[in-house]
Amino acid sequence: RFCTDMRFVNSLIRNDNFPLPLVMELIERVEPGARLWISSLDLAKSFWQLELDAASRKYTCFITKFGKYQYRRIPFGLVDSANQFQKFLESVLQGLENCLSYIDDVCLISYGSLERHERLLRQALDRFRKEQLFVKKSKCKL
């Protein structure tokens, strides 16, 4: 992987301040003593799946001996990348019960029957498909 120094761009960005969830708060949402079905999904290439706004691409320009390039996807290293990805993922999963997300990791929790959990899993995967988000199969636990 190559690295782009984004310090100058970061100094110009007005931070969105969308809060990342606290892991302990996510864990506390699980009901103690209930029969649980849990699936964890890991989104492949996380930030690279989100398209960068066309007007913002010029600010990510970098030069190599092979030419001048701009990012088309949200790059790692921007001060707002994690916030923007978290905000997007929460909007994708909005309304689904017991879906916990932390940047590119999603945990689906169902109480009771396996069939109920399968419905939740299908709903989440359908939303990912609609938004063209891909999971890394090798890192998912069902």
VOROBA-499037 format. One record per residue: residue in three letters; x, y, z of N, C-alpha, C in turn. Coordinates in steps of 0.02 Angstrom, whole numbers, plus 50000, padded with zeros to 5 digits. Last residue first. Example, Ala and Ser with C-alpha at 12.3 -4.5 7.8 and 13.67 -1.06 7.14 Angstrom:
2
SER506424988850354506844994750357506455000250394;ALA506604971650390506154977550390506604983550390;
***
This chain:
142
LEU489614918450545488874917850546488674912650597;LYS490834929750521490654924150562489894923950567;CYS492014935550402491334935550428491214929250467;LYS493204935150337493204938250403492504938550435;SER492984929450213493444926050259493434928950329;LYS492164939050149491884932750171492334929350223;LYS491954955150169492514950550159492324943950191;VAL490614962850080490904960250141491484955650122;PHE490234977949994490444970949992490764968950059;LEU488964988249932489464987149984489614979649986;GLN487934993549852488544990749823489124990549872;GLU486734996149906487225001549910487904999549879;LYS486114983749886485814989849856486324995549854;ARG486924975649966486904974649893486634980949858;PHE486614980550093487304981050068487314980449992;ARG485274976850096485444983950097486164985050073;ASP485424963050095485054966350041485214973750038;LEU486084961250217486444959750155486084962850095;ALA485034964750306485664968550306486034967450240;GLN484064955050272483914962150266484554966350262;ARG484754943150304484554944550234484414951950224;LEU484874944950443485474944350401485304945850328;LEU483524944650479483924950550493484554950650449;ARG483204931450440482854937250411483254943650419;GLU484044924250526484144923850454483804929650418;HIS483444927050649484114929550635484264929450560;ARG482244920250634482224927550646482914930550629;GLU482744907350626482384910250569482354917850574;LEU483224904950754483714905650699483384908950638;SER482334913750886482424908550835482954910250783;GLY483024923751012482514918750996482724913950941;TYR483714938650951483494934951009482974929850986;SER485144943450858484434941650860484304937650923;ILE486274954950795486084951150854485334949850851;LEU487644958550698486924957550696486734952950754;CYS488904969950678488684964250719487924964150718;VAL490134975550570489424975550585489264969250623;ASP491474986250535491254980050567490524980750587;ASP491944998450493491814993350442491604986650470;ILE491295007450618491645008750555491495003150506;TYR490304997650693490875001650713491335002050652;SER488604994050726489154995150678489694999350710;LEU487334982750759487844987150788488404987950737;CYS485694979850754486274980150710486764985150740;ASN484424978950817485014975450843485574974650793;GLU483354981550679483444980550751484094976850765;LEU483494993950558483584986750573483724985950647;GLY483495007750552482855004250556482914996750567;GLN484975009350456484455012650496483795008750493;LEU486015005050379485715000250426485135003150467;VAL486355016650308486185010550272485805005650317;SER486685025350410486105026950369485885020850329;GLU487835019050459487245019650502486615021350463;LEU488665020950348488465014250367487855014350413;PHE488825035150350488535031750292488265024850312;LYS489465036950474488825040250460488465036750403;GLN490645029650452490185027750506489495030650493;PHE491215037250348491035030250337490535027850389;GLN491415049550412490975049150353490755041950339;ASN492315045750514491665048750530491175048050472;ALA493425041350439493075036650483492375039350500;SER493775053550367493605047150334493195042550378;ASP494225065650416493505064250419493305057450391;VAL495575066650392495345067350461494605065150468;LEU496255054750284495885060850291495575060950361;GLY496775041950294497205047550311496855054150314;PHE496145033650152496355033250222496795039350234;PRO494995041850038495645038950057495725038350133;ILE493565038049952493805041350013494455038050035;ARG493935037749775493625034949835493915038449896;ARG494715044149689494005043749672493595041049731;TYR496115054749704495725049249731495005049849706;GLN497155058649566496675060849616496315054649641;TYR498825061449500498235057349514497795060649566;LYS500085063449377499675066549428499025062549436;GLY501495052149347500975057049330500615059649391;PHE502545044349383502125041849329501575046649309;LYS503115049549493503515049849432503125047349372;THR501665058049561502175052849562502605053649500;ILE500645068549659501075067849600501575062249612;PHE498915070349702499615069049720499995067449655;CYS497385077449759497875076449705498575075049734;THR496325080149836496705074149854497255072749802;TYR495635090549785496015091849845496445085849867;LYS494905085349680495495089449664495935090749725;ARG493795079449742494345075349717494985079349704;SER492695086949773493235086449823493845082749797;ALA491785085849671492065092449683492655092149732;ALA491385072249684491775074449626492115081249637;ASP491585063849837491215068949800491665071749744;LEU492095047149830492255053949851491865058849807;GLU491215032549871491445037149820491565044049850;LEU491725019349972491335025549968491635030249916;GLN492615008949978491965007549948491535013849940;TRP493715012850047493785012549974493115011149940;PHE493415010950181493335017650151493345017450075;SER493414994050170493044999450205492995006050166;LYS493824982150116494134988350092493794994650119;ALA492344973850162492984973650126493194980650106;LEU491624973250320491604976050253492294976250222;ASP491174959450408491724964250400491704966750328;LEU489974954150523490144955350453490694960550451;SER489404941950633489824947850624490034948150551;SER487944936750714488354936450653488784942750651;ILE487134927650840487564933350823487944931850758;TRP485794924550937486104922550875486494928650853;LEU485444920651109485674925151056485904921350994;ARG484364920951239484654916551189484814920651127;ALA484824931851376484394930151320484754925251273;GLY485724936151475485324930151487484864928051430;PRO485654953651439485954948051474485474942251483;GLU485574961151282485174959251341485494953251375;VAL486694973051227486514965951224486154964051288;ARG487144985651255486484985051223486244977851218;GLU488444984851299487914985551349487214984951320;ILE489144985151178489104978851216488544979051267;LEU489014998751147488744993651102488654987051139;GLU489705004551252488995005951245488665000851198;MET490994999851225490654997651286489904999051283;VAL491305007051107491234999751105490854997251166;LEU490465021351059490915018451109490785010951112;PRO490365026750887490075023850948490615021250995;LEU490945042550835491005035350829490715032350893;PRO490005057050789490345052950841490375045650822;PHE490485068750676489995063350685490315058350732;ASN491265080150644491145078350714490575073350723;ASP491715085450526490995084250532490795082650604;ASN492955097950511492775091350536492015090950549;ARG493445105450373493015106850430492735100150453;ILE495085104850312494435101550318494075103850381;LEU496355109750312495835113850279495135111050289;SER497155100350368497145106850400496595111350372;ASN497035089850277496695089350342496655096050378;VAL497895094550177497175094050164496795093750229;PHE499105093150248498885099750224498135099750211;ARG499145079150276499145084150329498905090950307;MET499205068050196498595072050193498575077650245;ASP500265059250104500275063850160499685068750153;THR499905042750064499875049650042499845054150103;CYS500645027250032500415031950083500435038950054;PHE500225011149964500595017449965500275022150015;ARG500424994150000500005000050000500445006250000;
***
